[in-house]
Amino acid sequence: MLGTILIIILILLLLGLVPAWPYSRGWGYWPGGIVGLLLIIVIILLVLGAF
């Protein structure tokens, strides 16, 4: 249950960090990359049964 909630929150954060708005284009892909990495780590932990 906790893992599913974490995945949903991380996916929403990942979608929100796409540099589509003029003020965030200077950020590059770093924020989205960090959240994507966290999403991959949580998915791996779910597959391994840590949650």
C-alpha positions in Angstrom: 0.0 0.0 0.0 2.7 2.4 0.9 4.7 1.6 -2.2 1.8 2.3 -4.4 1.2 5.7 -2.8 4.9 6.5 -3.3 4.9 5.5 -6.9 1.8 7.7 -7.6 3.4 10.7 -5.9 6.7 10.2 -7.7 4.9 9.9 -11.1 3.0 13.1 -10.4 6.2 14.9 -9.4 7.9 13.6 -12.6 5.1 15.0 -14.7 5.2 18.3 -12.9 8.9 18.7 -13.4 8.9 18.4 -17.2 10.5 21.7 -18.4 7.6 22.9 -20.5 7.0 26.2 -18.9 9.2 29.3 -19.7 10.4 29.8 -16.2 11.6 26.2 -15.8 13.3 25.7 -19.2 16.5 26.9 -17.7 16.5 24.2 -15.2 17.2 21.5 -17.8 16.3 17.9 -17.1 17.9 17.6 -13.7 14.8 17.9 -11.5 12.9 15.3 -13.6 16.0 13.1 -13.7 16.3 13.0 -10.0 12.6 12.2 -9.5 12.8 9.6 -12.2 15.8 8.0 -10.4 13.8 7.9 -7.2 10.9 6.3 -9.1 13.1 3.6 -10.4 14.6 2.9 -6.9 11.1 2.6 -5.4 10.0 0.3 -8.2 13.0 -1.9 -7.6 12.4 -2.0 -3.9 8.8 -3.0 -4.5 9.8 -5.8 -6.8 12.3 -7.0 -4.2 9.6 -6.9 -1.5 11.1 -4.2 0.7 7.7 -2.5 1.1 
